[in-house]
């Protein structure tokens, strides 16, 4: 419908894969699978639930009548009970045992845990899809010297590939945080209105071992090996903070990458891919704007801001639960994932086609290196018996003159000025030898080789192969 708002995350940015994970079909079919699992466990543990009822429920996990749900919710003002009702319409034999002993958070929260886990696995997979081309780029460019920067001022040279390792390392650190978060996710199980499992104490006649077995069976059905030891009605909302913090961390890394690309494209050193028919500006036809990197920064900023919702929600959960988390989580959790997914896909696209402008890079290095090498030249000249203070003044005077020449659009002639000055004890040939950029990159190549060797990129797998 064109006359209603549609989130750009759906229409422009996020992948079909991530949209499917947070779709109504995924959420509500997962609710039904949770009801099937509950009924199956109750049947196995001796409650009055038949195998026929379990089978009927299992046969109707995907045929959701959303019109029936909407009409029922309008009448009862309760989304879970509306879905229980619609499920019962297609499962008349099992209608009376759907949701037996459970409270709403049995389906809502356990479904969230399943979806959050699978969405994190998808994000992990998307990071691998960035690491692979970026690692190849680092390997390919590890010996290309380039001007280093501190404070965005020219500093000691690095190599293009060595700089790429800074971006790579950030993403590997993000992966560590994602793995830690995945390991922290536990299943809620079926814990009742305040987490005490009182309804199941009644159903099982006080047999608490069967209650534990019920939760273990349901958790195992969805690939979880443990449940939270205690809970209120919901799982601890601190988990949402951990999840969104992990996404924020990815966004921070992506923002730095995008910002660096924008700076380097401005300097003419690197550029992101630019399609043959791509238009950079509606007015300035010559423009080749770094629009993908800019979009990365824009969406990353959104993720970082959105992540603040989770700690504010976690800190204001009253006692065993309050419902002011619900509307916020419906927005902040899916949208943070959709935006992070979009950011990583943009990064993968850029990293697969970064262009190195080697001549422009060499020109900038040639204009900059004579200044950067002056300390080494000063030391070498002192070793020849020169006076340190007098040599410093010679270098300072010629450097200022060379800077004026650069400001006029001409090349840096500092080497020639020093080489032709009889008071400076090094010849032009000796000075030019000192201006070999490979003499100034330190351990850039070695560090790149070592980093890439110690961080082999796993093959990314299709999501359906890594989801439980």
C-alpha beads as a LAMMPS data file, in Angstrom:
LAMMPS data file: protein, C-alpha beads

468 atoms
467 bonds

1 atom types
1 bond types

-500.0 500.0 xlo xhi
-500.0 500.0 ylo yhi
-500.0 500.0 zlo zhi

Masses

1 110.0

Atoms # bond

1 1 1 0.000 0.000 0.000
2 1 1 1.511 3.297 -1.134
3 1 1 -0.635 5.453 1.122
4 1 1 0.836 4.065 4.360
5 1 1 4.269 4.297 5.937
6 1 1 6.658 1.453 5.190
7 1 1 9.957 1.058 7.018
8 1 1 12.935 1.695 4.721
9 1 1 14.640 -1.186 6.508
10 1 1 12.186 -3.460 4.703
11 1 1 11.819 -1.650 1.411
12 1 1 15.440 -0.541 0.855
13 1 1 18.043 -1.994 3.162
14 1 1 17.651 -5.339 4.959
15 1 1 17.958 -8.724 3.284
16 1 1 15.071 -11.084 2.649
17 1 1 16.762 -13.525 5.016
18 1 1 16.715 -11.179 8.002
19 1 1 13.210 -9.932 7.204
20 1 1 12.004 -13.527 7.201
21 1 1 13.491 -14.143 10.650
22 1 1 11.445 -11.291 12.123
23 1 1 8.354 -11.867 10.005
24 1 1 4.902 -12.659 11.422
25 1 1 5.073 -16.110 9.832
26 1 1 8.319 -16.908 11.627
27 1 1 7.122 -15.558 14.971
28 1 1 3.684 -17.157 15.022
29 1 1 4.666 -20.478 13.492
30 1 1 7.322 -20.634 16.225
31 1 1 4.584 -20.011 18.797
32 1 1 2.716 -22.987 17.388
33 1 1 5.829 -25.160 17.427
34 1 1 6.265 -24.238 21.079
35 1 1 2.685 -25.310 21.777
36 1 1 3.366 -28.587 19.959
37 1 1 6.500 -29.150 22.021
38 1 1 4.631 -28.401 25.244
39 1 1 1.836 -30.818 24.361
40 1 1 4.327 -33.511 23.341
41 1 1 6.221 -33.214 26.619
42 1 1 2.990 -33.197 28.635
43 1 1 1.844 -36.342 26.839
44 1 1 5.176 -38.084 27.454
45 1 1 5.088 -37.150 31.141
46 1 1 1.598 -38.477 31.736
47 1 1 -0.701 -35.468 31.598
48 1 1 -4.101 -35.859 29.861
49 1 1 -2.829 -35.005 26.387
50 1 1 -3.184 -37.654 23.690
51 1 1 -0.831 -38.483 20.865
52 1 1 -3.675 -37.753 18.468
53 1 1 -3.903 -34.208 19.829
54 1 1 -0.137 -33.736 19.537
55 1 1 -0.203 -34.955 15.944
56 1 1 -3.067 -32.642 15.070
57 1 1 -1.201 -29.652 16.470
58 1 1 1.985 -30.635 14.622
59 1 1 0.108 -30.794 11.323
60 1 1 -1.024 -27.158 11.545
61 1 1 1.990 -25.079 12.566
62 1 1 2.096 -23.004 9.384
63 1 1 -1.496 -22.525 8.198
64 1 1 -2.215 -19.403 10.242
65 1 1 -5.499 -17.608 9.573
66 1 1 -4.450 -14.020 10.266
67 1 1 -7.962 -12.686 9.635
68 1 1 -9.344 -14.949 12.361
69 1 1 -6.543 -13.834 14.685
70 1 1 -7.229 -10.153 14.012
71 1 1 -10.972 -10.485 14.618
72 1 1 -10.440 -12.392 17.853
73 1 1 -7.772 -9.965 19.122
74 1 1 -10.089 -7.033 18.429
75 1 1 -12.633 -8.702 20.697
76 1 1 -10.412 -9.990 23.526
77 1 1 -7.515 -7.467 23.340
78 1 1 -4.951 -10.238 23.858
79 1 1 -2.665 -11.386 21.055
80 1 1 -1.671 -14.752 22.535
81 1 1 -5.216 -15.780 23.307
82 1 1 -6.259 -14.715 19.809
83 1 1 -3.667 -17.088 18.370
84 1 1 -4.749 -19.870 20.753
85 1 1 -8.272 -19.407 19.436
86 1 1 -7.233 -19.460 15.749
87 1 1 -5.045 -22.521 16.333
88 1 1 -8.005 -24.270 17.947
89 1 1 -10.165 -23.619 14.895
90 1 1 -7.892 -25.810 12.724
91 1 1 -7.157 -28.268 15.552
92 1 1 -10.591 -28.959 17.046
93 1 1 -9.501 -32.161 18.780
94 1 1 -6.599 -30.419 20.491
95 1 1 -8.262 -27.052 21.111
96 1 1 -8.890 -27.817 24.760
97 1 1 -5.256 -28.574 25.645
98 1 1 -3.447 -25.810 23.725
99 1 1 -1.356 -23.702 26.129
100 1 1 -2.070 -26.079 29.046
101 1 1 -0.260 -24.815 32.163
102 1 1 1.452 -22.004 30.276
103 1 1 1.385 -18.240 30.476
104 1 1 1.756 -15.877 27.520
105 1 1 5.507 -15.500 27.936
106 1 1 5.933 -19.207 27.327
107 1 1 5.388 -18.533 23.631
108 1 1 6.376 -14.881 23.341
109 1 1 9.661 -15.054 25.220
110 1 1 10.818 -18.479 24.122
111 1 1 10.065 -17.525 20.521
112 1 1 12.097 -14.345 21.006
113 1 1 15.015 -16.359 22.349
114 1 1 14.897 -18.687 19.344
115 1 1 14.681 -15.814 16.861
116 1 1 17.393 -13.756 18.573
117 1 1 19.728 -16.739 18.558
118 1 1 19.112 -17.464 14.894
119 1 1 19.414 -13.798 13.980
120 1 1 22.781 -13.612 15.769
121 1 1 23.891 -16.661 13.802
122 1 1 22.872 -14.843 10.630
123 1 1 24.846 -11.754 11.686
124 1 1 27.846 -13.962 12.408
125 1 1 27.524 -15.426 8.953
126 1 1 27.326 -11.931 7.433
127 1 1 30.520 -10.908 9.252
128 1 1 32.275 -13.903 7.703
129 1 1 31.040 -12.661 4.330
130 1 1 32.844 -9.354 5.006
131 1 1 36.003 -10.911 6.425
132 1 1 36.644 -13.036 3.364
133 1 1 36.996 -10.269 0.716
134 1 1 38.567 -7.869 3.208
135 1 1 41.217 -10.446 4.131
136 1 1 41.915 -11.026 0.446
137 1 1 42.256 -7.274 -0.022
138 1 1 44.714 -7.056 2.884
139 1 1 46.800 -9.867 1.411
140 1 1 46.777 -8.293 -2.035
141 1 1 47.807 -4.831 -0.811
142 1 1 50.079 -5.647 2.118
143 1 1 53.201 -4.338 0.351
144 1 1 51.735 -1.095 -1.016
145 1 1 53.100 1.719 1.166
146 1 1 50.771 4.594 1.957
147 1 1 50.731 7.638 4.182
148 1 1 49.727 6.878 7.767
149 1 1 47.649 9.327 9.767
150 1 1 47.325 10.462 13.332
151 1 1 44.834 13.256 14.101
152 1 1 44.163 13.072 10.329
153 1 1 47.612 14.577 9.841
154 1 1 50.329 12.830 7.853
155 1 1 52.350 10.425 9.986
156 1 1 54.681 7.461 9.527
157 1 1 53.825 5.336 6.480
158 1 1 51.936 2.075 6.768
159 1 1 50.776 -0.222 3.994
160 1 1 47.300 -0.402 2.514
161 1 1 46.928 -4.010 3.642
162 1 1 48.186 -3.254 7.144
163 1 1 45.488 -0.591 7.517
164 1 1 42.892 -3.109 6.359
165 1 1 43.977 -5.326 9.243
166 1 1 42.727 -2.663 11.642
167 1 1 39.262 -3.036 10.105
168 1 1 39.566 -6.818 10.170
169 1 1 40.601 -6.909 13.804
170 1 1 37.598 -4.839 14.834
171 1 1 35.277 -7.361 13.201
172 1 1 37.058 -10.313 14.785
173 1 1 36.593 -8.661 18.188
174 1 1 32.904 -8.279 17.352
175 1 1 32.734 -11.983 16.572
176 1 1 34.116 -12.740 20.024
177 1 1 31.338 -10.672 21.544
178 1 1 28.709 -12.392 19.422
179 1 1 30.020 -15.825 20.411
180 1 1 29.932 -14.832 24.078
181 1 1 26.360 -13.622 23.661
182 1 1 25.292 -16.807 21.882
183 1 1 26.805 -18.860 24.686
184 1 1 24.909 -16.765 27.217
185 1 1 21.476 -17.412 25.718
186 1 1 19.413 -19.833 27.767
187 1 1 15.880 -21.091 27.244
188 1 1 13.101 -19.724 29.444
189 1 1 10.967 -22.851 29.423
190 1 1 7.462 -22.995 30.880
191 1 1 7.799 -21.144 34.178
192 1 1 4.361 -19.707 34.910
193 1 1 3.032 -16.280 35.813
194 1 1 5.802 -15.322 38.236
195 1 1 8.444 -17.916 37.373
196 1 1 7.588 -20.310 40.226
197 1 1 6.082 -23.044 37.976
198 1 1 3.098 -23.172 40.330
199 1 1 0.679 -24.317 37.596
200 1 1 2.841 -27.349 36.878
201 1 1 3.216 -28.165 40.543
202 1 1 -0.543 -28.530 40.449
203 1 1 -0.688 -30.402 37.132
204 1 1 2.007 -32.898 38.129
205 1 1 0.761 -33.299 41.673
206 1 1 3.925 -31.910 43.204
207 1 1 6.315 -34.080 41.165
208 1 1 9.030 -31.487 40.554
209 1 1 11.242 -33.916 38.661
210 1 1 8.608 -34.046 35.940
211 1 1 8.529 -30.241 35.816
212 1 1 12.296 -30.189 35.238
213 1 1 11.952 -32.933 32.632
214 1 1 9.223 -30.931 30.872
215 1 1 11.464 -27.889 30.537
216 1 1 14.466 -29.952 29.476
217 1 1 12.432 -31.701 26.763
218 1 1 11.059 -28.447 25.350
219 1 1 14.450 -26.735 25.448
220 1 1 16.044 -29.662 23.616
221 1 1 13.397 -29.491 20.888
222 1 1 14.713 -26.048 19.989
223 1 1 18.413 -26.734 20.345
224 1 1 18.988 -25.328 23.835
225 1 1 20.987 -27.209 26.449
226 1 1 20.051 -25.156 29.503
227 1 1 17.353 -22.935 30.952
228 1 1 17.629 -19.926 33.222
229 1 1 17.941 -21.117 36.809
230 1 1 15.307 -18.656 37.985
231 1 1 13.110 -16.154 36.207
232 1 1 10.197 -13.858 36.623
233 1 1 7.465 -14.242 34.064
234 1 1 9.973 -13.308 31.335
235 1 1 13.548 -14.160 30.564
236 1 1 15.981 -11.589 32.004
237 1 1 15.859 -8.485 29.869
238 1 1 19.567 -8.046 30.466
239 1 1 20.002 -10.539 27.637
240 1 1 18.482 -7.991 25.259
241 1 1 21.162 -5.553 26.418
242 1 1 23.868 -8.078 25.600
243 1 1 22.360 -8.779 22.192
244 1 1 21.993 -5.130 21.212
245 1 1 25.412 -4.314 22.659
246 1 1 26.867 -6.932 20.313
247 1 1 25.062 -5.347 17.369
248 1 1 26.213 -1.905 18.482
249 1 1 29.770 -3.203 18.545
250 1 1 29.434 -4.367 14.942
251 1 1 27.977 -0.987 14.024
252 1 1 30.907 0.808 15.654
253 1 1 33.361 -1.216 13.585
254 1 1 31.354 -0.641 10.439
255 1 1 31.138 3.092 11.102
256 1 1 34.929 3.370 11.436
257 1 1 35.392 1.425 8.211
258 1 1 32.869 3.600 6.379
259 1 1 34.376 6.794 7.754
260 1 1 37.901 5.711 6.808
261 1 1 36.733 4.878 3.293
262 1 1 35.128 8.304 2.971
263 1 1 38.312 10.068 4.087
264 1 1 40.521 8.002 1.791
265 1 1 38.169 8.461 -1.157
266 1 1 38.315 12.226 -0.556
267 1 1 42.129 12.007 -0.656
268 1 1 41.994 9.954 -3.861
269 1 1 43.784 6.962 -2.313
270 1 1 40.975 4.379 -2.232
271 1 1 37.416 4.373 -3.467
272 1 1 34.419 2.163 -3.111
273 1 1 33.007 0.469 -6.234
274 1 1 31.158 2.744 -8.642
275 1 1 28.858 1.243 -11.254
276 1 1 29.224 2.242 -14.899
277 1 1 25.778 3.892 -14.981
278 1 1 25.712 5.060 -11.370
279 1 1 24.805 8.726 -10.835
280 1 1 26.705 10.529 -8.103
281 1 1 24.704 13.751 -8.087
282 1 1 21.560 15.065 -9.757
283 1 1 23.274 18.429 -10.321
284 1 1 27.005 17.706 -10.484
285 1 1 27.331 15.018 -13.109
286 1 1 31.028 14.415 -12.427
287 1 1 30.489 13.369 -8.793
288 1 1 31.429 9.902 -7.531
289 1 1 30.194 10.112 -3.977
290 1 1 31.009 7.315 -1.479
291 1 1 27.288 6.666 -1.049
292 1 1 27.660 3.084 0.203
293 1 1 30.124 4.096 2.890
294 1 1 27.879 7.010 3.815
295 1 1 24.932 4.650 4.121
296 1 1 26.994 2.343 6.337
297 1 1 27.687 5.265 8.678
298 1 1 24.059 6.377 8.656
299 1 1 22.638 2.948 9.469
300 1 1 25.390 2.210 11.991
301 1 1 24.500 5.371 13.870
302 1 1 20.897 4.149 13.970
303 1 1 21.985 0.792 15.444
304 1 1 24.137 2.427 18.111
305 1 1 21.285 4.714 19.130
306 1 1 18.724 1.891 19.069
307 1 1 20.890 -0.277 21.331
308 1 1 20.280 2.181 24.174
309 1 1 16.682 0.962 24.404
310 1 1 17.652 -2.397 25.881
311 1 1 19.486 -1.202 29.015
312 1 1 16.729 1.309 29.711
313 1 1 14.157 -1.479 29.431
314 1 1 16.166 -3.955 31.516
315 1 1 16.662 -1.457 34.302
316 1 1 12.955 -0.662 34.644
317 1 1 11.432 -4.135 34.861
318 1 1 9.367 -4.131 38.049
319 1 1 9.688 -7.140 40.312
320 1 1 8.543 -10.308 38.449
321 1 1 7.512 -8.387 35.316
322 1 1 5.894 -5.327 33.796
323 1 1 4.529 -4.888 30.306
324 1 1 6.157 -1.593 29.384
325 1 1 8.909 -3.586 27.698
326 1 1 6.647 -5.051 25.036
327 1 1 6.078 -2.230 22.558
328 1 1 9.682 -1.058 22.830
329 1 1 11.109 -4.532 22.197
330 1 1 8.816 -5.061 19.195
331 1 1 10.576 -2.087 17.603
332 1 1 14.131 -2.016 18.910
333 1 1 15.119 -5.685 18.603
334 1 1 14.008 -6.366 15.007
335 1 1 15.085 -2.982 13.678
336 1 1 18.559 -3.217 15.206
337 1 1 19.029 -6.583 13.505
338 1 1 17.615 -5.414 10.169
339 1 1 19.891 -2.370 10.159
340 1 1 23.000 -4.345 11.190
341 1 1 22.240 -6.873 8.480
342 1 1 22.067 -4.061 5.918
343 1 1 25.328 -2.551 7.158
344 1 1 27.220 -5.837 6.820
345 1 1 25.894 -6.493 3.341
346 1 1 27.036 -3.045 2.270
347 1 1 30.454 -3.729 3.772
348 1 1 30.735 -7.035 1.920
349 1 1 29.828 -5.276 -1.316
350 1 1 32.466 -2.579 -0.814
351 1 1 35.180 -4.956 0.367
352 1 1 34.707 -7.090 -2.714
353 1 1 35.615 -4.163 -4.962
354 1 1 37.779 -1.578 -3.168
355 1 1 39.806 0.346 -5.741
356 1 1 43.369 1.396 -4.899
357 1 1 44.511 4.447 -6.860
358 1 1 48.168 3.542 -6.830
359 1 1 49.497 6.519 -8.782
360 1 1 47.665 9.036 -6.609
361 1 1 48.817 7.135 -3.545
362 1 1 52.435 7.176 -4.725
363 1 1 52.224 10.900 -5.475
364 1 1 50.917 11.715 -2.020
365 1 1 53.597 9.536 -0.457
366 1 1 56.300 11.234 -2.533
367 1 1 55.104 14.661 -1.442
368 1 1 54.854 13.665 2.192
369 1 1 57.739 11.288 2.842
370 1 1 60.536 13.880 2.640
371 1 1 59.038 15.616 5.678
372 1 1 58.431 12.341 7.507
373 1 1 62.004 11.247 6.863
374 1 1 63.649 14.402 8.217
375 1 1 64.248 12.921 11.675
376 1 1 66.116 9.979 10.132
377 1 1 68.034 12.393 7.882
378 1 1 68.941 14.504 10.902
379 1 1 70.310 11.476 12.748
380 1 1 72.292 10.331 9.714
381 1 1 73.738 13.811 9.239
382 1 1 74.792 14.023 12.902
383 1 1 76.608 10.710 12.508
384 1 1 78.636 12.386 9.780
385 1 1 79.891 14.838 12.374
386 1 1 77.364 17.618 11.941
387 1 1 76.004 19.861 14.691
388 1 1 72.521 18.715 15.637
389 1 1 71.120 22.218 16.246
390 1 1 72.616 23.690 13.086
391 1 1 71.352 20.749 10.987
392 1 1 67.908 21.077 12.513
393 1 1 67.778 24.712 11.403
394 1 1 68.858 23.789 7.863
395 1 1 66.116 21.163 7.623
396 1 1 63.534 23.545 9.091
397 1 1 64.370 26.316 6.643
398 1 1 64.279 24.069 3.565
399 1 1 61.109 22.296 4.804
400 1 1 59.219 25.573 5.019
401 1 1 60.330 26.488 1.515
402 1 1 59.269 23.064 0.216
403 1 1 55.872 23.477 1.865
404 1 1 55.403 26.791 0.107
405 1 1 56.196 25.049 -3.173
406 1 1 53.614 22.366 -2.424
407 1 1 51.055 25.039 -1.582
408 1 1 51.679 26.478 -5.044
409 1 1 50.783 23.122 -6.591
410 1 1 54.294 21.955 -7.364
411 1 1 56.163 18.841 -6.242
412 1 1 58.101 18.458 -3.012
413 1 1 61.734 19.414 -3.662
414 1 1 63.003 19.081 -0.074
415 1 1 65.402 16.258 -1.024
416 1 1 66.946 18.355 -3.789
417 1 1 67.230 21.403 -1.521
418 1 1 69.049 19.445 1.177
419 1 1 71.218 17.552 -1.298
420 1 1 72.352 20.771 -2.953
421 1 1 73.083 22.551 0.327
422 1 1 76.859 22.325 1.002
423 1 1 76.198 22.733 4.736
424 1 1 74.207 19.486 4.814
425 1 1 76.592 16.474 4.927
426 1 1 74.470 13.973 2.944
427 1 1 74.448 13.702 -0.845
428 1 1 71.245 13.757 -2.890
429 1 1 71.711 10.049 -3.659
430 1 1 72.019 9.238 0.043
431 1 1 68.965 11.329 0.844
432 1 1 66.889 9.653 -1.864
433 1 1 67.929 6.252 -0.535
434 1 1 66.507 7.302 2.816
435 1 1 63.267 8.255 1.037
436 1 1 62.513 4.697 -0.033
437 1 1 59.058 4.254 1.536
438 1 1 59.714 0.572 2.332
439 1 1 62.357 1.764 4.816
440 1 1 59.644 3.552 6.803
441 1 1 56.768 1.058 7.032
442 1 1 58.177 -0.772 10.042
443 1 1 56.765 -4.281 10.386
444 1 1 53.653 -3.573 8.316
445 1 1 54.083 -6.525 5.949
446 1 1 55.130 -8.922 8.700
447 1 1 52.229 -7.860 10.915
448 1 1 49.763 -8.293 8.070
449 1 1 51.070 -11.768 7.277
450 1 1 50.956 -12.776 10.921
451 1 1 47.459 -11.411 11.439
452 1 1 46.006 -13.107 8.367
453 1 1 47.689 -16.405 9.231
454 1 1 46.252 -16.367 12.733
455 1 1 42.744 -15.396 11.599
456 1 1 41.641 -17.795 8.861
457 1 1 38.119 -16.988 7.749
458 1 1 35.599 -19.840 8.112
459 1 1 33.449 -20.593 5.123
460 1 1 30.075 -18.923 5.647
461 1 1 27.157 -21.303 5.568
462 1 1 23.623 -20.760 4.362
463 1 1 21.440 -19.820 7.304
464 1 1 19.295 -22.926 7.103
465 1 1 22.398 -25.054 7.726
466 1 1 23.346 -23.283 10.939
467 1 1 19.902 -22.801 12.468
468 1 1 18.616 -25.486 14.797

Bonds

1 1 1 2
2 1 2 3
3 1 3 4
4 1 4 5
5 1 5 6
6 1 6 7
7 1 7 8
8 1 8 9
9 1 9 10
10 1 10 11
11 1 11 12
12 1 12 13
13 1 13 14
14 1 14 15
15 1 15 16
16 1 16 17
17 1 17 18
18 1 18 19
19 1 19 20
20 1 20 21
21 1 21 22
22 1 22 23
23 1 23 24
24 1 24 25
25 1 25 26
26 1 26 27
27 1 27 28
28 1 28 29
29 1 29 30
30 1 30 31
31 1 31 32
32 1 32 33
33 1 33 34
34 1 34 35
35 1 35 36
36 1 36 37
37 1 37 38
38 1 38 39
39 1 39 40
40 1 40 41
41 1 41 42
42 1 42 43
43 1 43 44
44 1 44 45
45 1 45 46
46 1 46 47
47 1 47 48
48 1 48 49
49 1 49 50
50 1 50 51
51 1 51 52
52 1 52 53
53 1 53 54
54 1 54 55
55 1 55 56
56 1 56 57
57 1 57 58
58 1 58 59
59 1 59 60
60 1 60 61
61 1 61 62
62 1 62 63
63 1 63 64
64 1 64 65
65 1 65 66
66 1 66 67
67 1 67 68
68 1 68 69
69 1 69 70
70 1 70 71
71 1 71 72
72 1 72 73
73 1 73 74
74 1 74 75
75 1 75 76
76 1 76 77
77 1 77 78
78 1 78 79
79 1 79 80
80 1 80 81
81 1 81 82
82 1 82 83
83 1 83 84
84 1 84 85
85 1 85 86
86 1 86 87
87 1 87 88
88 1 88 89
89 1 89 90
90 1 90 91
91 1 91 92
92 1 92 93
93 1 93 94
94 1 94 95
95 1 95 96
96 1 96 97
97 1 97 98
98 1 98 99
99 1 99 100
100 1 100 101
101 1 101 102
102 1 102 103
103 1 103 104
104 1 104 105
105 1 105 106
106 1 106 107
107 1 107 108
108 1 108 109
109 1 109 110
110 1 110 111
111 1 111 112
112 1 112 113
113 1 113 114
114 1 114 115
115 1 115 116
116 1 116 117
117 1 117 118
118 1 118 119
119 1 119 120
120 1 120 121
121 1 121 122
122 1 122 123
123 1 123 124
124 1 124 125
125 1 125 126
126 1 126 127
127 1 127 128
128 1 128 129
129 1 129 130
130 1 130 131
131 1 131 132
132 1 132 133
133 1 133 134
134 1 134 135
135 1 135 136
136 1 136 137
137 1 137 138
138 1 138 139
139 1 139 140
140 1 140 141
141 1 141 142
142 1 142 143
143 1 143 144
144 1 144 145
145 1 145 146
146 1 146 147
147 1 147 148
148 1 148 149
149 1 149 150
150 1 150 151
151 1 151 152
152 1 152 153
153 1 153 154
154 1 154 155
155 1 155 156
156 1 156 157
157 1 157 158
158 1 158 159
159 1 159 160
160 1 160 161
161 1 161 162
162 1 162 163
163 1 163 164
164 1 164 165
165 1 165 166
166 1 166 167
167 1 167 168
168 1 168 169
169 1 169 170
170 1 170 171
171 1 171 172
172 1 172 173
173 1 173 174
174 1 174 175
175 1 175 176
176 1 176 177
177 1 177 178
178 1 178 179
179 1 179 180
180 1 180 181
181 1 181 182
182 1 182 183
183 1 183 184
184 1 184 185
185 1 185 186
186 1 186 187
187 1 187 188
188 1 188 189
189 1 189 190
190 1 190 191
191 1 191 192
192 1 192 193
193 1 193 194
194 1 194 195
195 1 195 196
196 1 196 197
197 1 197 198
198 1 198 199
199 1 199 200
200 1 200 201
201 1 201 202
202 1 202 203
203 1 203 204
204 1 204 205
205 1 205 206
206 1 206 207
207 1 207 208
208 1 208 209
209 1 209 210
210 1 210 211
211 1 211 212
212 1 212 213
213 1 213 214
214 1 214 215
215 1 215 216
216 1 216 217
217 1 217 218
218 1 218 219
219 1 219 220
220 1 220 221
221 1 221 222
222 1 222 223
223 1 223 224
224 1 224 225
225 1 225 226
226 1 226 227
227 1 227 228
228 1 228 229
229 1 229 230
230 1 230 231
231 1 231 232
232 1 232 233
233 1 233 234
234 1 234 235
235 1 235 236
236 1 236 237
237 1 237 238
238 1 238 239
239 1 239 240
240 1 240 241
241 1 241 242
242 1 242 243
243 1 243 244
244 1 244 245
245 1 245 246
246 1 246 247
247 1 247 248
248 1 248 249
249 1 249 250
250 1 250 251
251 1 251 252
252 1 252 253
253 1 253 254
254 1 254 255
255 1 255 256
256 1 256 257
257 1 257 258
258 1 258 259
259 1 259 260
260 1 260 261
261 1 261 262
262 1 262 263
263 1 263 264
264 1 264 265
265 1 265 266
266 1 266 267
267 1 267 268
268 1 268 269
269 1 269 270
270 1 270 271
271 1 271 272
272 1 272 273
273 1 273 274
274 1 274 275
275 1 275 276
276 1 276 277
277 1 277 278
278 1 278 279
279 1 279 280
280 1 280 281
281 1 281 282
282 1 282 283
283 1 283 284
284 1 284 285
285 1 285 286
286 1 286 287
287 1 287 288
288 1 288 289
289 1 289 290
290 1 290 291
291 1 291 292
292 1 292 293
293 1 293 294
294 1 294 295
295 1 295 296
296 1 296 297
297 1 297 298
298 1 298 299
299 1 299 300
300 1 300 301
301 1 301 302
302 1 302 303
303 1 303 304
304 1 304 305
305 1 305 306
306 1 306 307
307 1 307 308
308 1 308 309
309 1 309 310
310 1 310 311
311 1 311 312
312 1 312 313
313 1 313 314
314 1 314 315
315 1 315 316
316 1 316 317
317 1 317 318
318 1 318 319
319 1 319 320
320 1 320 321
321 1 321 322
322 1 322 323
323 1 323 324
324 1 324 325
325 1 325 326
326 1 326 327
327 1 327 328
328 1 328 329
329 1 329 330
330 1 330 331
331 1 331 332
332 1 332 333
333 1 333 334
334 1 334 335
335 1 335 336
336 1 336 337
337 1 337 338
338 1 338 339
339 1 339 340
340 1 340 341
341 1 341 342
342 1 342 343
343 1 343 344
344 1 344 345
345 1 345 346
346 1 346 347
347 1 347 348
348 1 348 349
349 1 349 350
350 1 350 351
351 1 351 352
352 1 352 353
353 1 353 354
354 1 354 355
355 1 355 356
356 1 356 357
357 1 357 358
358 1 358 359
359 1 359 360
360 1 360 361
361 1 361 362
362 1 362 363
363 1 363 364
364 1 364 365
365 1 365 366
366 1 366 367
367 1 367 368
368 1 368 369
369 1 369 370
370 1 370 371
371 1 371 372
372 1 372 373
373 1 373 374
374 1 374 375
375 1 375 376
376 1 376 377
377 1 377 378
378 1 378 379
379 1 379 380
380 1 380 381
381 1 381 382
382 1 382 383
383 1 383 384
384 1 384 385
385 1 385 386
386 1 386 387
387 1 387 388
388 1 388 389
389 1 389 390
390 1 390 391
391 1 391 392
392 1 392 393
393 1 393 394
394 1 394 395
395 1 395 396
396 1 396 397
397 1 397 398
398 1 398 399
399 1 399 400
400 1 400 401
401 1 401 402
402 1 402 403
403 1 403 404
404 1 404 405
405 1 405 406
406 1 406 407
407 1 407 408
408 1 408 409
409 1 409 410
410 1 410 411
411 1 411 412
412 1 412 413
413 1 413 414
414 1 414 415
415 1 415 416
416 1 416 417
417 1 417 418
418 1 418 419
419 1 419 420
420 1 420 421
421 1 421 422
422 1 422 423
423 1 423 424
424 1 424 425
425 1 425 426
426 1 426 427
427 1 427 428
428 1 428 429
429 1 429 430
430 1 430 431
431 1 431 432
432 1 432 433
433 1 433 434
434 1 434 435
435 1 435 436
436 1 436 437
437 1 437 438
438 1 438 439
439 1 439 440
440 1 440 441
441 1 441 442
442 1 442 443
443 1 443 444
444 1 444 445
445 1 445 446
446 1 446 447
447 1 447 448
448 1 448 449
449 1 449 450
450 1 450 451
451 1 451 452
452 1 452 453
453 1 453 454
454 1 454 455
455 1 455 456
456 1 456 457
457 1 457 458
458 1 458 459
459 1 459 460
460 1 460 461
461 1 461 462
462 1 462 463
463 1 463 464
464 1 464 465
465 1 465 466
466 1 466 467
467 1 467 468
